[in-house]
Amino acid sequence: MDGAMHGDTRSKLVLCECGKFHFTYRSMTLHFEREEFFAFVGSLVRLGRLVKDSANGTAHHPAAAQN
């Protein structure tokens, strides 16, 4: 595997010869197809926003609005 991209000292992203993304965070490595990787990243962004909004007191909880 070559072409490693280091986000910081805890994470690394590699595009493997097999065509999959190998994302390593500390001792855990996840293997993704291209579409799966971008879906994973999108989920992390949404979760990060929820956490940030919760800390700021501006979180919107769709489940609570349905009740």
PyMOL commands that set and color helices and strands:
alter all, ss='L'
color gray80, all
select helices_A, chain A and resi 34-56+62-66
alter helices_A, ss='H'
color red, helices_A
select strands_A, chain A and resi 2-8+11-15+21-25+28-32
alter strands_A, ss='S'
color yellow, strands_A
deselect
rebuild
show_as cartoon
